[in-house]
Amino acid sequence: MKRLFSCMFILLVLISSAAQAQKGTVKVFSEIKGVQLFLDEVLQGTDVTLLDSVTVGTHYLKAVKDNVIIFSDLITVNQNAVATVLIKNTKDVQEKMLESKYEEIQKFKNNRLEVMLSSKYVTSTSGVSNSMYFPGYYVVTGTTFSNSSSTTEQETDWFIARGGKVKITEMELARLADNQDAVKRIEQVNDQIDKKNARIMKRMNTGGIMLLTGTVSVLVGLADVLLDNFLNDTVAASLLAGGLLVGVIGMADLQLSNPVPYPSHYLTLEEAIQLTDTYNRNLKKSLGLPDNYEP
């Protein structure tokens, strides 16, 4: 009986050793992150680099990224050997992954920011005789024109467009790019202009009241002179003189009180390009698009 048990034990050891000897290893190298690995249609995990104790023979290996098969092949596993697999990030693989992201691509196209640049050349001529009857034109005959000189300068302007259709402000750009320094800088400039314009509007209101008061005074004085002497001469003269003086002062206040315009640009062109690139990179990342993707 003991001999029987000994023989059975030895047999089991031999079978176990033979079974272990019929295994191999698969080593996986991938240039792409977040890849699910399947062996014979059984999920082995995500970003798996080593499959140990794989049965000797032919197996079907498949790699999936965002529900897209980016690699599939039959591999041969040999006894006590390592089978090496390389998953490359080729152009075909990138295009295949992008094809599965139609909705994300459309969202990116509709929301991406672009800096739209325009450039024109303006020629100004000095030493010419301007036409009295045709504004904007000048004489090109005679000795005057021969002594003239012209200079040409390039004028460049730009703005930011969202989705290639909607023009947005530089404040919106700064907020979309989450650049708080730019936001604060724009707010400070606007606050300064608002305060100046508030003072100017107060001055304009005062000037308007003075102009109205002076006009009424002059009209009353003129009415007394031209129509009927319902006022004495001293009062009428005071109304005329005082009205003219107050009206002139009020008119001067109005003419000198020009509101301060807001700047055409708060950011430099280089800053706008940098903020636009930052926003677009973050948008790609949130949509799961590669950083080098461009529609």
Summary of the structure (lengths in Angstrom):
residues: 295
radius of gyration: 41.8
end to end distance: 79.7
largest distance: 153.2
contacts: 770
relative contact order: 0.10
helix: 47%
strand: 27%
